[in-house]
Amino acid sequence: MASTATFHDLDGASVFITGGGSGIGAALTEGFLRQGAKVAFIGRSDASAFVEQMEQETGSRPLFIQGDITDTAALQAAIAKARDAHGPISVLVNNAANDLRHTTASVTSEQWDDLIAVNLKAYFFAIQAAVPQMKELGFGSIINFSSISYMMGNAEYPVYVTANSGINGMTRGMAREFGPDRIRVNALAPGWVLTQKQLDKWATPEGLAAHLARQCLKDHLEPQDIVDGVLFLASKTSKMMTGQSLVIDGGVVVTG
């Protein structure tokens, strides 16, 4: 990964990322490490090999805490552990999500609860745990991953779409609540980023061509495109930006 910009205030910053060991989350971990940040992340799958790789490639070792973000006690304990290791968290990235394809008719009450737990509830309780640390610092940046799925009205995953719309409401309300503490809360809504998971599961040649036809910019999104946006939102470069949803999708949707 090549850094496209340097954000000097992120050097030494304490950063916590959910799902920071795979996909876009892994790219975020690397991106922050290359800025000189101290990164901790939580994930369900063993990320020991990724941690070793990052230490070799960046010279910095991220703190991996294995756990399930839908276990609120475990999630908040991980955030406390990150503080013990790296100092009060100044940047929280709620990245982990599950975009499992489903139809409205197929969803059971249990599946609803499971999908909301990972795609919305975990965001709320991660913020609840991180905010006191940011108040101690006197500033902070919270970045909630949303998606353009709800803007497009996509029909392949209604619970996911519902959660992503809810993330934007949460972001706006918390931006108002925590603004007096100089804590900024923004959402970032990616388009279709071609991670390995997307390529393996859902990216057909026909689907890719149809989506690219919708974009104003005729290049597929890569993880680096999203990393750059997150670094901007994390940095004091965007210090007067809060309560917003930053769309990075190549121009599929038009906001404003």
N, C-alpha and C positions, 0 to 999 in steps of 0.2 A: 504494500500500500504506500502510495506517495502522498505526503502532506501537500495540500494546495495552498495553505495559509498557516501562519503561526499566530496563536492567541496567547500573548505573553502572560496574561493573568491566570491562565490555566496551569502554568508551571507550578507544581507543588499542591494543586487543589486536590481536595478529597472528594472523589467521585464514586457514586454507587449506581450500578446498572442491574436491572432485572433481566435475566436471560442473556447475560453477557458472554456466554461461552460458545455460541453457535449463531449462524446466519448473520443478520444485520447486527445483532448484539455483539458478536465477536469482532466485527469490523469497528464497532463503537469502542470496545475495550482497547483495541489496537490504536485507534485514532487518538484517544485520550492519553494513552501511554506515550505516544510519539510527541504529544504536547508537553510531556513532563509531569502529567498528573499522577496522583496515587489512586489506583483503581481497585475497587472491590466489586465483585458481582456474585449473584446467586443464580443457580440453575439446578435442574433436577438430575441431569446426566453428568457423569464424571467428566470434568474438563481438565484433568491433570496434565494431559499431553499438550493441550492448548496453552496452559500456564507456562509450561517448560518452553514451548515454542516462542511465546511472547518474551520471556526473559532472554532467550538467546537472540531474538531479532531486534528487540528494543532496548535491552539493558535494564529493564525494569520488570519486576515480578508482580503481576496482579494477585490480589487475594481472592481465591475462589472459595465460596461457601456453598456446599451442596445442600439443597433444600427445595421444597415445594412452595411457591409463592402463594398458593391457595391455602396453605397452613399459616394463618395470620400470626400466630405466636412465633413460628419459625422464621417468617419473613422479618418481623420486627426485631427478633433476636439477632438476625444476620446484620441488620442495619446498626444495631448497637455494637456488634463485633467489629464492623468496619470502622466505627468511630474509635474504638479502642486501638485499632491498628494504625489508622491514618489521621486521626483527629476529626473534629466535627465536619460532617458532610456539607459541602457547599453546592454540590451538583447532584441531583437525583434524576436518573433517566428511567422512566417506567416504559420499558421496551417489550417485555415478554408478552406474548399473545398466542392465541390458538385460533387460526382461521379455518378450522375443519369445515369442510363442505357439508351442508345439510339442507333439508327442506322444512318448512313450517310443520307439515303433517308428521314428520318423523321425530320431532323433538318431544322427549318426555320431560316431566318435571325435574327429574334428577339431572338430565343432560342440560336443561336450562340453568340449573344452579351451578353445575360444573363449568359451563362456558362463561357465565357471568362472573364466577369466582376468579377465573384467570384473566378475563378481558376487561374487568371493571373494578370488582371489589379489591383485588390486590393493589391496584393503583391507589385507591383511597387510603388503605392502611399503610402502604409504604410512605405516602405523604405524611400521614399522621405521625409516624415515627421519626421522619427526617426533619420536620419543621422545627421542633425544639432545638436541634443542633444548629440549624440555620439562624434561628433567633439568637442563639449564643454568639454566633459570628457577626450578626448584624446585617446579613445579606444571604442570598441564595438563589439558585435557579432550578426550577423543577420543569422537566420536559416530559410530557405525556404523549406517547405514540398513539395516534389515531389512524385514520385511513381515509382515502377518498371513496371507500366503498359506500358509505352512507350518502355522500353527495351525489354519487352516480345512481343510487337506488338499486344496487346490485341485489339479485334475488337468490344467489347460491348459498347464502349463509345468514339467515335473518337474525339470529341471536348475536352474531358477531357484528353485524351492521348496527343493531340496536345498541350494543355496548359502545361502539365507536362514536355514535351520536352522543351517548351519555358522557363519554370522556370529554367532549367539548363543553358540555354544560358544567361538569365538574371543574374543568380548567378555568372557565370564566368566573364561577362563583368563588373559587379559592384564590384567584388573582385579586379579587376585591377584598377577600378576608385578610390575606397576608401581605398585601401591598404596603400597609403602614410599617411592616417589619422589614421592608426592602427585600422581600422574597418574591421573585417573579415566577409566574406559572404560565407556561405556554404549551400548546399542543403542536405536534408535527404530523402532518398527514402525507405519507408517501403514496405514490402511485404503485405500479407493478414493478417491484425490484426483483431482478432475476438472480435470486440466491439459488444455491444448489437444491434446496428443498422445493422451490417453485419449479425449477427445471425438471426435477425428478417426478413431481406429482401432477402438475397441472399445465405446464407450458407446452402446448402443441404448436406446430408450425402455423396452423390456421388461426389459433387463438392469439399468438404473438403478432401475427400480421394484422389482425383486426384491431388489436389494442394499439399498435403503432400507428395505424391509420387515424385513430382518434387524437393522438398527440400532436401538438403544434411542432414540437421538436422531434425529429425523426431518428432518435437514438434511444435504445432501451436503457432504463435506469439501472445503475450499478450501486452496490452498497456505499461506495465512496461518495456518491451524490448525497446520500442521506447523512453520512458522517459529517460532511462539511456543514450542513444545516444545523445539526445538533451542536457542533462546536461553536457555531455562531450564537445560538440561543444560550449556551452555557456560559459564554464569555461576557464580560462587561461591555464588549462591543455593542451588545444589544440591551444595555442597562435600562433603557426607558421603554422596552417592549414587554408587555405582559397582557395576559388574557386573550392572546391571539392564537390562530391556527395557521401555521406556516405550511403551505402546500408545496410539495416537491414531487411533481408528477409528469414533467415534460409538457404540461399544458393540456391535460385532458379536461379538467374542470376549470371554470373561470369563477373567481371569487371577487368580493368587493361590492 
